[in-house]
Amino acid sequence: MDGILPLWKPKGYTSHDCVSKARGMLRTRKIGHTGTLDPDVEGVLPLCVGKATKIVPFLTDTEKVYEATVRLGSTTDTEDASGQTLETKAVSSSLSLAEVRGILRTFEGEIVQIPPMYSAVKVNGKKLYEYAREGVEVERPSRKVNVKSIELLSDDVTREADSATFSIRVVCSKGTYIRTLCVDIGKALGYPAHMASLIRTKTGDIEEDECYTMEEVQEAADAGEQESLLLPLARGLNHMVSWKVEENLVSWIHNGRVLEKPEDVNASEFVVKYKDEVLAIYQQHPEKPGLIKPVRVFQP
């Protein structure tokens, strides 16, 4: 089997759990996921199967869409609802949606984030969450991410005791920590905050309504129809520039030949297709101007 399984990750599973379970259901070992989701998060988690595992880094690098609930009034050590409370502050009854909208606009575009201690970012070869579990605080490297848009989904700020919540939709680049974004939005509003809930509704151009639950995958597997659930490999590369070639170049591309650069393709990396079949991913040759070389080749 070769293709992309558009899985809806349930709460309570790690991304690795989903891969392990899918290997059993699809009866194949060659499966990779396309972007870690925390256990408390549900949503779109495309799994690359067979030949499609070669495109994992390219699909991981796509835009993501999230829907999150921001809770003002308290912050936690994990920056989400599962952590221990670190700080509290009662939210003023005067806080308005107009004020929230104004702050959200300041987070659009390129922003700098410091990843949370409970994350898989590595410092000196060790994951931050490993330091956190040992009670060790280390300096975390900042990173630039791109927030294409933030949309307020709530019709009102919901009040509960000394806290307040509102929901947002975020379109962002790979590597954006929505937990940290929620905390930073709270800081900008003058309150400690954390992410109360999160759903990923889109990865690349794979959306929620295309996804299958674990139960649906198991039902299809039991009926011997699991292959019908897979999207073509090309769906994971729709965000990339493509170059369509004639039949005379197909065997050369399958053999990984270095080729002359096509005049109309200037992208650093691009997909090579014959008709609708993905043959390879090529890049501009780093040492030989005017030539292109393969990054991935997909054998027939």
NORWO-V866713 format. One line per field, one symbol per residue. ss: DSSP state (H for helix, E for strand, L for the rest). phi: phi as a letter, one per 40 degrees, with the letter a starting at -180 (. if undefined). Layout:
BEGIN
ss->???
phi->???
END
This chain:
BEGIN
ss->LLEEEEEEELLLLLHHHHHHHHHHHHLLLLEEELLLLLLLLEEEEEEEEHHHHHHHHHHHLLLEEEEEEEEELEEELLLELLLLEEEELLLLLLLLHHHHHHHHHLLLEEEEEELLLLLLLEELLEEHHHHHHLLLLLLLLEEEEEEEEEEELLLLLEEELLEEEEEEEEEELLLLLHHHHHHHHHHHHLLLEEEEEEEEEEELLEEHHHLELHHHHHHHHHLLLHHHHEELHHHHHLLLLEEELLHHHHHHHHLLLLEELLLLLLLLEEEEEELLEEEEEEEELLLLLLEEEEEEELLL
phi->.bibcccccccgbcccdcccccccccfaccbbcbhcbcdcbbicbcbcbgdcccbdcccccccbbbbbbcbchabbccgbcccccbabaccccccbccccdccdccccgcbbbbccccacccbfgbcdccccccgbcbcbccacbbbcabbccccaccbafcbababbbbbacdgcccdccccccddccgbcaaccaabcbabgbcbdcccbcdcccccccccgbcccccccdcccbccbcbbcbccccdcccccgccbcccccbbccbacbbbfbcccabbbcccbbdgbbbcbbbbcc
END
